[in-house]
């Protein structure tokens, strides 16, 4: 790569050797810098996504019903996503579309959805393209947005679930995906964002290895949640552990403060990035339950208001 760049600058064989030492050093540094920037631009998806292709459990291993679901993502070629449907005992229970983070797959996230299942909600978890048993090429920001949309379409159009009874729940990177999905579907009952960040740019700013790179110029995986939350028009609950070592607690607070319809912010004392379900215990479950009922009442009020205006 460096040799190609040098050739384009007219510095063929022996050309660099004819330059003064300082200029040669500056040129080599510039070529290396350009090569690093090009590498970083091309590798962004691999820095953001970490798919686990292996399921570490199968539906039949759980003591409660878990059904494998396949759904198609439109496009050429058509690809198939896989998810797990965990139905509640009550056929009229609230439904939660759960979007996991940048690593693992549905089998590694069963523990973190325990509060939702224990509260009596039906849960649909999906694996984005290339995760678990889902097909497709390596994921991208645009691709996972499409995958979440396909999961929404499956629940609403194929399973006939009323959007006013359907909640979106995203953890970490899934929180950013959930925010985008909620922007597209303000008719959803509500949105829960757990342990999520303001943007990939803000996360990169925390890494010393990116300090000298013009990150804002070549980002192609942005997940710019902080620019989106001000446009959300549905109830939103934020959850963040105070001991999160991956996504700063303050990022969660920043998202909350920028969200006009935010219903609350649950700070889980001592909670890390992935253990809020265990650390938060009964109090976290109570906060989620309270939010869900608040969101249902909010939907009922807005529906009545819309009907009265018409």
Beta strands, then each sheet from edge to edge (+ up, - down):
strand 1: 50-51
strand 2: 67-73
strand 3: 79-86
strand 4: 95-99
strand 5: 103-104
strand 6: 122-126
strand 7: 166-171
strand 8: 190-194
strand 9: 236-241
strand 10: 262-268
sheet 1: 1+ 5+
sheet 2: 2+ 3- 6+ 4+ 7+ 8+ 9+ 10+
end
